[in-house]
Amino acid sequence: MEAIQKDSKLESKGTSLWRELRKALTGTEADYTQISLGKAVFLLSVPMVLELVMESAFAVVDIYFVGALGPSAVAAVGLTETYLFLLYSLAIGMSTAVTAIIARRIGEGDKEQAGIAAVQSVFLSILVSLPFAIFGVWFAKDLLSLMGGDPWVIEHGSRYTQWIFGGNIVIMLIFGLNAVFRGAGDAAIAMRVLWISNGLNMILDPIFIFGFGPIPAMGIEGAAIATNIGRGVGVLLQFYLLLKGGNHIRVLRSQISVHWEIISDLVRTSIGGIGQTFIGMTSWILLMRIISEFGSEAVAGATIALRIMMFTLMPSWGMSNAVATLVGQNLGAQRPDRAEQSVWIVGVWNMIFLIGVSICYFIFRESLVSIFSDDAKVIAIGSEWLGIVSYSYFVYAWWMVSVQAFNGAGDTTTPTLINLVFFWMLQIPFAYVLAKVLSYGYSGVFWASMITETSVGLFTLWLFRKGGWKTSKV
């Protein structure tokens, strides 16, 4: 009898887990300020993780196909992406503000203002994208030359750069609108958009790079065209779903007008988010500039390692994004203790995941890099970086959730100041000294990166525990 009862309980738990998984994937009208925190974290984390897994999968697949064109082609992508980090800093920073504001309005029960804020985020994204498009198209070769690109990169890679920057509006919009859905609690919609967008991207990548039927081989330029098409389709789908309405947010046609005061609030809240991302990403630009002093193989190895890191960190960012939504909505509902508890729950999950990733890095680092290149030097450089970061990846887990707690609360200034000190004032000089002055080469850059990012993670967690973020207003 006891055995039957145990089997019945296990079957019931399995059925319940499957039911909740289906809700997470299809969407739910659950109130994240009222349901159990474990359930709330699960419902939000699953689609957010899968959303960013697809984003990172695209990054890996893209570099896989480009890698077949040689180290210089990979270097062209890597150098272009160092500039894209500036654009991403704007897109992510604005998305941080959008998520915080939408989540706070939803937590307060004001869906009307949430919809209006979503519309203003679209207008702001379009305005920000235009200068990047003009500058990137006109000065592509100069940008690659400035970063130390070799002659092949400057001549052939410039077309890739032009296409990516010329179509950057789809990057801004896909980030911004998915931030709207995540902040509202419609994480399943954001997931589906990226799966469709990046799935199409991965299908088109080999077709446009190597040619298929009537479509000629376009080389590295084809990778950029595929990216623009895939993301463009994703943006069109976002607009359709936003007008149709999700479980928590819908934009009415009557709400489609400019509200400068709300745009002003978005800009004000975005400044901190843009600042923290800008500082972090420009530090990567300078690190890549130092690495480029040691040849295209060093840039290619670092680029591949970075793509692999992105692939494994995206699920962690997905879990951390759930923190931003939960903190924002629960602060809006006047439940700060519940907001804090959500951070600790996600932090433990995140740490366990990244410990597993670290073990895989340490054991399989050379095999991972060799998937994307057969150049022995590129493999050695990329695998060295993976081995170094494996020592402290578990600390990154707490850094990510702590930062998202500040951001979800609308306190984007604190992480900005932290990044300013640790990345600009410490990481870049430290990397230069190790690489150039002490002659450790690219290895010095890798060690400087690991040490400073571990330090910033520990400091941010300590500051989160002090609790000042609970009083932020947006």
C-alpha positions as CSV (number, residue, x, y, z in Angstrom):
1,M,0.0,0.0,0.0
2,E,2.8,2.4,0.9
3,A,4.6,1.7,-2.3
4,I,1.4,2.5,-4.3
5,Q,1.0,5.7,-2.4
6,K,4.6,6.7,-3.1
7,D,4.2,5.9,-6.8
8,S,1.0,8.0,-6.8
9,K,2.8,10.9,-5.2
10,L,5.6,10.7,-7.7
11,E,3.2,10.6,-10.6
12,S,1.3,13.6,-9.2
13,K,4.5,15.6,-8.8
14,G,5.6,14.6,-12.3
15,T,2.2,15.7,-13.7
16,S,2.3,19.0,-11.7
17,L,5.9,19.7,-13.0
18,W,4.8,19.0,-16.6
19,R,1.8,21.3,-16.1
20,E,3.9,24.1,-14.8
21,L,6.4,23.6,-17.6
22,R,3.6,23.9,-20.2
23,K,2.5,27.1,-18.5
24,A,6.0,28.5,-18.6
25,L,6.4,27.7,-22.3
26,T,2.9,28.8,-23.5
27,G,2.4,31.7,-21.1
28,T,0.3,32.2,-18.0
29,E,-1.9,35.0,-16.4
30,A,-0.3,34.2,-13.0
31,D,0.2,37.2,-10.7
32,Y,3.9,37.1,-9.9
33,T,3.4,39.2,-6.7
34,Q,1.0,36.6,-5.2
35,I,2.0,33.1,-6.3
36,S,4.7,31.1,-4.5
37,L,8.2,32.5,-5.2
38,G,9.5,29.1,-6.4
39,K,6.7,28.8,-8.9
40,A,7.2,32.4,-10.0
41,V,10.9,31.9,-10.5
42,F,10.2,28.8,-12.5
43,L,7.5,30.3,-14.7
44,L,9.7,33.3,-15.6
45,S,13.1,31.6,-15.7
46,V,12.3,28.7,-18.1
47,P,11.2,30.9,-21.1
48,M,13.9,33.5,-20.3
49,V,16.6,30.8,-20.2
50,L,15.4,29.2,-23.5
51,E,15.1,32.7,-25.1
52,L,18.8,33.4,-24.4
53,V,19.9,29.9,-25.1
54,M,18.6,30.4,-28.7
55,E,20.4,33.8,-28.8
56,S,23.7,32.2,-27.7
57,A,23.1,29.2,-30.0
58,F,22.8,31.6,-32.9
59,A,26.1,33.3,-31.9
60,V,27.8,29.9,-31.9
61,V,26.3,28.7,-35.2
62,D,27.1,32.0,-36.9
63,I,30.8,31.8,-35.9
64,Y,30.8,28.1,-36.9
65,F,29.9,28.9,-40.5
66,V,32.1,32.1,-40.6
67,G,34.9,30.0,-39.2
68,A,35.0,28.0,-42.4
69,L,36.1,31.1,-44.2
70,G,39.3,31.3,-42.2
71,P,40.8,33.2,-39.2
72,S,40.6,36.6,-40.9
73,A,36.8,36.2,-41.4
74,V,36.4,35.3,-37.7
75,A,38.5,38.3,-36.8
76,A,36.3,40.6,-39.0
77,V,33.3,39.4,-37.0
78,G,35.1,39.8,-33.7
79,L,36.3,43.3,-34.5
80,T,32.9,44.4,-35.8
81,E,31.3,43.1,-32.6
82,T,33.7,45.1,-30.5
83,Y,31.9,48.2,-32.0
84,L,28.6,46.5,-31.7
85,F,29.2,46.4,-28.0
86,L,28.6,50.1,-28.0
87,L,25.2,49.6,-29.7
88,Y,24.4,46.7,-27.4
89,S,25.2,48.9,-24.4
90,L,22.4,51.3,-25.6
91,A,20.0,48.5,-26.5
92,I,20.6,46.6,-23.2
93,G,20.7,49.8,-21.1
94,M,17.4,51.0,-22.6
95,S,15.9,47.5,-22.2
96,T,16.9,47.6,-18.5
97,A,14.9,50.8,-18.1
98,V,12.0,49.4,-20.1
99,T,11.8,46.2,-18.0
100,A,12.0,48.2,-14.7
101,I,9.3,50.7,-15.7
102,I,6.9,48.1,-17.2
103,A,7.4,45.7,-14.3
104,R,6.7,48.5,-11.8
105,R,3.5,49.6,-13.6
106,I,2.3,46.0,-13.8
107,G,3.0,45.5,-10.1
108,E,1.0,48.6,-9.4
109,G,-1.9,47.3,-11.5
110,D,-1.6,50.1,-14.1
111,K,-1.7,48.3,-17.4
112,E,-2.8,51.5,-19.3
113,Q,0.5,53.2,-18.4
114,A,2.4,50.0,-19.1
115,G,1.1,50.0,-22.7
116,I,1.9,53.7,-23.2
117,A,5.4,53.2,-21.9
118,A,5.9,50.3,-24.3
119,V,5.0,52.5,-27.3
120,Q,7.5,55.2,-26.1
121,S,10.2,52.6,-26.0
122,V,9.7,51.9,-29.7
123,F,10.0,55.6,-30.6
124,L,13.2,55.9,-28.5
125,S,14.7,52.8,-30.1
126,I,14.2,54.2,-33.6
127,L,15.7,57.5,-32.8
128,V,18.8,56.0,-31.3
129,S,19.4,53.6,-34.2
130,L,19.7,56.2,-36.9
131,P,23.1,57.7,-36.1
132,F,24.7,54.2,-35.8
133,A,23.3,53.2,-39.3
134,I,24.7,56.3,-40.9
135,F,28.1,56.1,-39.2
136,G,28.6,52.4,-39.7
137,V,27.8,52.4,-43.4
138,W,30.1,55.3,-44.2
139,F,33.1,54.5,-42.1
140,A,33.2,50.7,-42.0
141,K,36.7,50.4,-43.3
142,D,38.0,53.1,-41.0
143,L,36.5,51.4,-38.0
144,L,38.1,48.0,-38.8
145,S,41.5,49.7,-39.5
146,L,41.3,51.5,-36.2
147,M,41.0,48.2,-34.4
148,G,44.1,46.8,-36.1
149,G,42.4,44.6,-38.7
150,D,44.6,43.0,-41.4
151,P,44.2,43.9,-45.1
152,W,41.7,41.1,-45.8
153,V,39.5,42.1,-42.8
154,I,39.5,45.8,-43.9
155,E,38.7,45.0,-47.6
156,H,36.2,42.1,-47.3
157,G,35.0,42.4,-43.7
158,S,33.8,46.0,-44.2
159,R,30.8,44.7,-46.1
160,Y,29.8,42.7,-43.1
161,T,30.2,45.7,-40.9
162,Q,28.1,47.9,-43.2
163,W,25.2,45.4,-43.3
164,I,25.2,44.9,-39.5
165,F,25.3,48.6,-38.7
166,G,22.9,49.6,-41.5
167,G,20.3,47.2,-40.1
168,N,20.9,48.0,-36.5
169,I,17.4,49.2,-36.0
170,V,16.2,45.6,-35.8
171,I,18.7,45.0,-33.0
172,M,17.4,47.9,-31.0
173,L,13.7,47.0,-31.5
174,I,14.1,43.3,-30.8
175,F,15.9,44.1,-27.5
176,G,13.4,46.8,-26.5
177,L,10.2,45.0,-27.3
178,N,11.3,41.7,-25.6
179,A,12.1,43.8,-22.6
180,V,8.5,45.0,-22.6
181,F,7.2,41.4,-22.7
182,R,9.6,40.3,-19.9
183,G,8.8,43.2,-17.7
184,A,5.1,42.6,-18.0
185,G,5.6,38.9,-17.2
186,D,5.0,37.6,-20.8
187,A,8.4,35.9,-20.9
188,A,7.0,33.1,-23.1
189,I,6.3,35.6,-25.9
190,A,9.8,37.0,-25.8
191,M,11.1,33.4,-26.0
192,R,9.0,32.5,-29.0
193,V,10.1,35.7,-30.9
194,L,13.8,34.9,-30.5
195,W,13.4,31.3,-31.3
196,I,11.7,32.2,-34.6
197,S,14.0,35.0,-35.4
198,N,17.3,33.2,-34.6
199,G,16.0,29.9,-36.0
200,L,15.4,31.6,-39.3
201,N,18.8,33.2,-39.0
202,M,20.6,29.9,-38.6
203,I,18.8,28.4,-41.6
204,L,19.7,31.4,-43.8
205,D,23.4,31.6,-42.6
206,P,24.9,28.8,-44.7
207,I,22.6,29.6,-47.6
208,F,23.8,33.2,-47.9
209,I,27.5,32.5,-46.9
210,F,28.1,29.5,-49.2
211,G,25.3,29.9,-51.8
212,F,22.4,27.6,-52.6
213,G,20.5,27.3,-55.9
214,P,19.9,30.8,-57.4
215,I,21.4,32.5,-54.3
216,P,25.2,33.2,-54.9
217,A,27.8,32.6,-52.3
218,M,28.3,35.9,-50.5
219,G,30.9,34.9,-47.9
220,I,31.1,36.9,-44.7
221,E,28.6,39.5,-46.1
222,G,26.0,36.8,-46.4
223,A,26.2,36.2,-42.6
224,A,25.2,39.8,-42.0
225,I,22.3,39.7,-44.5
226,A,20.9,36.5,-42.8
227,T,21.1,38.2,-39.4
228,N,19.2,41.3,-40.6
229,I,16.5,39.1,-42.2
230,G,16.0,36.9,-39.2
231,R,15.8,39.7,-36.7
232,G,13.6,41.8,-39.0
233,V,11.1,39.0,-39.1
234,G,11.3,38.8,-35.3
235,V,10.5,42.5,-35.0
236,L,7.4,42.2,-37.2
237,L,6.2,39.4,-35.0
238,Q,6.8,41.5,-31.9
239,F,4.6,44.3,-33.3
240,Y,1.8,41.9,-34.1
241,L,1.8,40.2,-30.7
242,L,2.0,43.5,-28.9
243,L,-1.1,44.8,-30.7
244,K,-2.9,41.5,-30.4
245,G,-2.1,41.4,-26.6
246,G,-0.4,38.9,-24.3
247,N,-1.5,37.7,-20.9
248,H,-0.2,40.8,-19.1
249,I,0.2,43.6,-21.6
250,R,-1.5,44.9,-24.8
251,V,-0.9,48.1,-26.8
252,L,-4.1,49.8,-28.1
253,R,-4.0,51.8,-31.3
254,S,-5.2,54.8,-29.3
255,Q,-2.0,54.6,-27.2
256,I,0.2,55.0,-30.3
257,S,1.3,58.6,-29.8
258,V,4.4,60.4,-28.5
259,H,4.5,61.1,-24.8
260,W,7.7,63.1,-24.2
261,E,7.4,63.0,-20.4
262,I,7.5,59.2,-20.5
263,I,10.3,59.2,-23.0
264,S,12.1,61.5,-20.7
265,D,11.6,59.0,-17.8
266,L,12.9,56.2,-20.0
267,V,15.9,58.2,-20.9
268,R,16.6,59.1,-17.3
269,T,16.3,55.5,-16.1
270,S,18.2,54.3,-19.2
271,I,21.3,56.5,-18.5
272,G,22.5,54.2,-15.7
273,G,21.7,51.0,-17.6
274,I,23.5,52.4,-20.7
275,G,26.4,53.6,-18.6
276,Q,27.0,50.2,-16.9
277,T,26.7,48.3,-20.1
278,F,28.8,50.9,-22.1
279,I,31.6,50.8,-19.5
280,G,31.6,47.0,-19.5
281,M,31.5,46.7,-23.3
282,T,34.0,49.4,-24.0
283,S,36.4,47.6,-21.7
284,W,36.0,44.6,-24.0
285,I,36.8,46.8,-27.0
286,L,40.0,47.9,-25.3
287,L,40.8,44.4,-24.3
288,M,40.3,43.2,-27.9
289,R,42.5,46.1,-29.1
290,I,45.3,44.9,-26.8
291,I,44.8,41.3,-28.0
292,S,44.9,42.4,-31.6
293,E,48.6,43.4,-31.1
294,F,49.4,39.7,-31.0
295,G,47.9,38.8,-34.5
296,S,44.6,37.6,-36.1
297,E,45.0,34.2,-34.5
298,A,44.9,35.8,-31.1
299,V,41.8,37.8,-32.0
300,A,40.2,34.7,-33.6
301,G,40.9,32.5,-30.5
302,A,39.6,35.2,-28.2
303,T,36.5,35.7,-30.4
304,I,35.7,32.0,-30.4
305,A,36.2,31.7,-26.6
306,L,34.0,34.7,-26.1
307,R,31.2,33.1,-28.3
308,I,31.4,29.9,-26.2
309,M,31.2,32.0,-23.0
310,M,28.2,33.8,-24.4
311,F,26.6,30.5,-25.1
312,T,27.0,29.3,-21.6
313,L,26.3,32.6,-19.8
314,M,23.1,33.3,-21.7
315,P,21.1,30.8,-19.7
316,S,22.5,32.5,-16.5
317,W,21.4,35.9,-17.8
318,G,18.0,34.3,-18.5
319,M,17.6,33.3,-14.9
320,S,18.9,36.7,-13.8
321,N,16.4,38.5,-16.0
322,A,13.7,36.7,-14.0
323,V,15.1,38.6,-11.0
324,A,14.6,42.0,-12.7
325,T,10.9,41.2,-13.4
326,L,10.2,39.8,-9.9
327,V,12.0,42.7,-8.1
328,G,10.2,45.3,-10.2
329,Q,6.8,43.9,-9.8
330,N,7.1,43.1,-6.1
331,L,8.4,46.5,-5.3
332,G,5.5,47.9,-7.2
333,A,3.2,45.8,-5.1
334,Q,4.9,47.0,-1.9
335,R,6.5,43.7,-1.1
336,P,10.3,44.4,-0.9
337,D,11.1,41.3,1.3
338,R,9.6,39.1,-1.4
339,A,11.7,40.9,-4.0
340,E,14.9,40.2,-2.0
341,Q,14.0,36.5,-1.5
342,S,13.7,36.0,-5.2
343,V,17.3,37.1,-5.7
344,W,18.6,34.5,-3.3
345,I,16.6,31.7,-4.9
346,V,17.7,32.5,-8.4
347,G,21.3,33.0,-7.2
348,V,21.5,29.5,-5.9
349,W,20.1,28.0,-9.1
350,N,22.5,30.1,-11.1
351,M,25.6,29.2,-9.1
352,I,24.9,25.4,-9.4
353,F,24.5,25.8,-13.2
354,L,27.8,27.7,-13.6
355,I,29.7,25.3,-11.5
356,G,28.7,22.6,-13.9
357,V,29.8,24.8,-16.9
358,S,33.1,25.4,-15.2
359,I,33.8,21.7,-15.0
360,C,33.0,21.3,-18.7
361,Y,35.3,24.2,-19.6
362,F,38.2,22.7,-17.6
363,I,37.8,19.2,-19.1
364,F,36.7,19.9,-22.6
365,R,38.1,23.4,-23.4
366,E,40.3,22.3,-26.4
367,S,37.5,20.2,-27.9
368,L,35.1,23.1,-27.6
369,V,37.3,25.5,-29.4
370,S,38.3,23.0,-32.1
371,I,34.6,22.8,-33.2
372,F,35.0,26.3,-34.7
373,S,38.6,26.2,-35.9
374,D,41.2,23.7,-37.0
375,D,44.0,26.2,-36.6
376,A,46.3,24.9,-33.8
377,K,47.2,28.3,-32.5
378,V,43.7,29.6,-32.5
379,I,42.6,26.5,-30.5
380,A,45.4,26.9,-28.0
381,I,44.6,30.6,-27.4
382,G,40.8,30.1,-27.1
383,S,41.1,27.1,-24.8
384,E,43.5,28.9,-22.6
385,W,40.9,31.6,-21.9
386,L,38.2,29.0,-21.2
387,G,40.5,27.3,-18.7
388,I,41.2,30.5,-16.9
389,V,37.6,31.6,-16.5
390,S,36.6,28.1,-15.2
391,Y,38.3,28.9,-11.9
392,S,35.8,31.6,-10.9
393,Y,32.6,31.2,-13.0
394,F,30.5,30.5,-9.9
395,V,31.1,34.0,-8.6
396,Y,29.7,35.4,-11.9
397,A,26.4,33.8,-10.9
398,W,26.0,36.1,-7.9
399,W,27.2,39.1,-9.8
400,M,24.5,38.7,-12.5
401,V,21.6,38.3,-10.1
402,S,22.8,41.2,-7.9
403,V,23.1,43.5,-10.8
404,Q,19.6,42.6,-12.0
405,A,18.2,43.2,-8.6
406,F,19.5,46.8,-8.8
407,N,18.3,47.2,-12.4
408,G,14.9,45.7,-11.7
409,A,14.4,48.1,-8.9
410,G,15.3,51.0,-11.2
411,D,18.6,51.8,-9.5
412,T,20.8,51.6,-12.6
413,T,23.3,54.2,-11.2
414,T,24.9,51.9,-8.6
415,P,26.0,49.2,-11.1
416,T,27.3,52.0,-13.4
417,L,29.6,53.3,-10.7
418,I,30.8,49.8,-9.8
419,N,31.6,49.1,-13.5
420,L,33.4,52.4,-13.8
421,V,35.8,51.6,-11.0
422,F,36.4,47.9,-11.7
423,F,36.4,47.9,-15.5
424,W,37.9,51.2,-16.6
425,M,40.0,52.1,-13.6
426,L,41.3,48.6,-12.8
427,Q,40.7,46.1,-15.6
428,I,42.2,47.9,-18.6
429,P,45.4,49.2,-16.9
430,F,45.9,45.8,-15.3
431,A,45.5,44.0,-18.6
432,Y,47.9,46.4,-20.3
433,V,50.5,46.0,-17.7
434,L,50.3,42.2,-17.7
435,A,50.2,41.9,-21.5
436,K,52.6,44.6,-22.6
437,V,54.8,45.7,-19.7
438,L,55.3,42.3,-18.1
439,S,55.2,40.6,-21.5
440,Y,52.6,38.0,-20.6
441,G,50.9,38.7,-24.0
442,Y,47.3,37.7,-24.6
443,S,47.5,35.5,-21.5
444,G,47.9,38.6,-19.4
445,V,44.6,40.0,-20.8
446,F,42.8,36.7,-19.9
447,W,44.1,36.7,-16.3
448,A,43.3,40.4,-15.8
449,S,39.8,39.8,-17.0
450,M,39.2,36.9,-14.7
451,I,40.6,38.6,-11.6
452,T,38.8,41.9,-12.0
453,E,35.4,40.3,-12.9
454,T,35.6,38.0,-9.9
455,S,36.3,41.1,-7.7
456,V,33.4,43.1,-9.1
457,G,31.1,40.1,-8.5
458,L,32.0,39.8,-4.8
459,F,31.7,43.6,-4.3
460,T,28.3,43.8,-6.0
461,L,26.9,41.0,-3.9
462,W,28.1,42.7,-0.7
463,L,26.4,46.0,-1.8
464,F,23.2,44.2,-2.6
465,R,23.0,42.8,0.9
466,K,22.9,46.3,2.3
467,G,19.4,46.8,0.8
468,G,19.5,50.4,-0.5
469,W,17.9,49.3,-3.8
470,K,14.6,48.6,-2.1
471,T,13.8,52.4,-1.9
472,S,14.4,53.2,-5.6
473,K,11.6,55.0,-7.4
474,V,10.7,54.7,-11.1
